[in-house]
Amino acid sequence: MQALVLEGINQPLQLQEVATPTPGPGEVLVQLYAAALNHRDVWIQKGQYAGLKFPSILGSDGAGIVTAVGEGAPAELQGQAVVINPGHNWGNNPAAQAREFTILGLPHQGTFAEYVSVPARYVQAKPTYLSFEQAAALPLGGVTAYRAAFTRAGLQPGERVLITGIGGGVALLALQMAVAIGAEVWVTSGSQEKISRAIGLGAKGGISYKTEKWASELTKQAGGAFQVIIDSAVGPGFSELLDAAAPGGRIVFYGGTAGAMQDVPPAKIFWKQLSILGSTMGTEQDFAAMVSLFEQHQIVPVVDEVLPFADGEAAMSRMANGLQFGKLVLQIKAS
């Protein structure tokens, strides 16, 4: 089979011929029709991840058709169109992942290939209303957004929610799900164009995080503070989120791209009775609930661009530059 192979840190992805995997006991072989990129892939390429090994086939998101079933795997999966849950071995504690937890694409072969073999428990029927390219945009970002918004923050219909850094895959998927359940969504971004596009997806409004005292300005626009805030940056600006949060509010963050928290006055947290919550990925139950919510509301993930499989390195460069609005998807096989 053909696969995009990473030979070392800061090396370009190269299209190479490699051995097609064989499904082991309890596994299925998925012929991939589409795969989507995540920032995780870029960070691995840059060497900013633990447990690196080379050569590697990256990719956590994929959708395709089951073409072979290993011993003990459900025979009825043969020929089924599926999406792949990239989070493996969560463990028995729904509150937090086990030490054995892994994400598809490192240490095991990922979805930047024509075929991938995964345990049968980690495939789920592809929503029929989505193309393979749209379905591939769902898994990692979708389960991360779902767990942050619903499992951790407990977002409810009618609540006012702020989603920071709109434009990335997780933030947009969180926006789409929040709008679908009837929450009032506001956003921040460094790009006015991205804010405008978010409004087109159902957000009530937004503000540039480059604006001085943006938190007080946004709460004025929104008519009040936010019951829920979903963030991926943290960094020096985290204290602004404390100002934007309503008393008793929940602030959940699923990343720390801007670095450590700085100048966070404890009184702002305890006096306002705020909950500061960490979140990452999700359980198998989170994944199933996320797909179900998308199906129930017929939500279509935002795809920035679909590129040919051979253009994987160009897609990685686009993601590294932060130019995308939505998911970057590689078409591996035309459907």
Secondary structure, 3 states (H helix, E strand, C coil): CEEEEECCCCCCCEEEECCCCCCCCCEEEEEEEEEECCHHHHHHHCCCCCCCCCCECCCCEEEEEEEEECCCCCHHHCCCEEEECCEECCCCCCCCCCCCCEECCECCCCCCECEEEEEHHHEEECCCCCCHHHHHCCHHHHHHHHHHHHHHCCCCCCCEEEECCCCCHHHHHHHHHHHHHCCEEEEEECCHHHHHHHHHCCCCEEEECCCCCHHHHHHHHHCCCEEEEEECCCHHHHHHHHHHEEEEEEEEECCCCCCCCCCCCHHHHHHCCCEEEECCCCCHHHHHHHHHHHHHHCCCCCEEEEEEHHHHHHHHHHHHCCCCCCEEEEECCCC
